[in-house]
């Protein structure tokens, strides 16, 4: 990565249960997406890994089944292309 370019991590949290749109405010800044199997994807940027851990902790405390978590590092150059 070149110096001077900002980077962020876009996370994708795959949850077994289908979450309704009434969850949108609760999971912000992530957005809700759905798989064809009725599962939910929470997708978007989080401030840092601590914010990711907090989100996962809250999901598990609610008894939701987290199937996978992936992150993709993006730079401001990715956004320009």
Secondary structure as GFF3:
##gff-version 3
##sequence-region A 1 81
A	DSSP	beta_strand	7	15	.	.	.	ID=ss1
A	DSSP	three_ten_helix	21	23	.	.	.	ID=ss2
A	DSSP	alpha_helix	24	27	.	.	.	ID=ss3
A	DSSP	beta_strand	31	34	.	.	.	ID=ss4
A	DSSP	beta_strand	40	45	.	.	.	ID=ss5
A	DSSP	alpha_helix	49	61	.	.	.	ID=ss6
A	DSSP	beta_strand	66	75	.	.	.	ID=ss7
A	DSSP	alpha_helix	76	80	.	.	.	ID=ss8
###
